[in-house]
Amino acid sequence: MKNHIILFLLFTASAFAQTAKPGELTSEGVAIINVKPDVVTLTISVSKQNESEKNALKELNEEVARLEGFFTKTGLPKENIKIAGFDINDDYRDDKDKKVYQANNTLEVEIKLDNKLLDAFYGELQAGNYKDVSVDYETSLSAGLQKKIQAELMDKAIADAKQKADAIAKSLGVKITGINHVSKYGRDGIMTVDEVKYMALDVAPMRMDAPRPPTVFAKYEVRDVEVEEQITIIFEISNK
């Protein structure tokens, strides 16, 4: 087994020696972390049908107003509620030759991820007798958590790249004397480590007072997400 490991290292070193510029050794570092999201985006779709366009819009507005009232009660700022879509169209019923109008409205709500709050929200939908309302949710990382995880990933990726470079240099019988280039996308990458930006994501907590019927969120946690970072480091080497 040891012989195989040595041969593998020599082969890897030889490959780097053939492709890298003279006096250079290129090493790529990779780091992966599983992290629990702290932000959730609720996509709430409301759809109403009526033979009257006016009534379809009226029913849609009333249902959306109920949802907005619920979020206002929780203390969620209005800026956290966005209109993602709105339309009204007409079609024909299958069993009657009458025109039917369908009005649709989609809201996106961003909140801090809390299973108790999600449990209360879905419980409210059940207890509040909402009709023609569907909800999807998507988790993500807030700006603060993303920045923290990205810094940790960068440290791990750099350490991984250095460890690989040390092994190759040892096999080649050369010494690492410095660093020529560091980037996220190789030698010709347009974004270097110092240019990494983080997008801010405004979120707000929700407040729930009255108890609601328990939902699946009362027992289970949301799934962790896998975050990966890659970095390329070009080391200076010398055989002296």
Summary of the structure (lengths in Angstrom):
residues: 240
radius of gyration: 27.8
end to end distance: 31.1
largest distance: 90.1
contacts: 672
relative contact order: 0.26
helix: 38%
strand: 34%
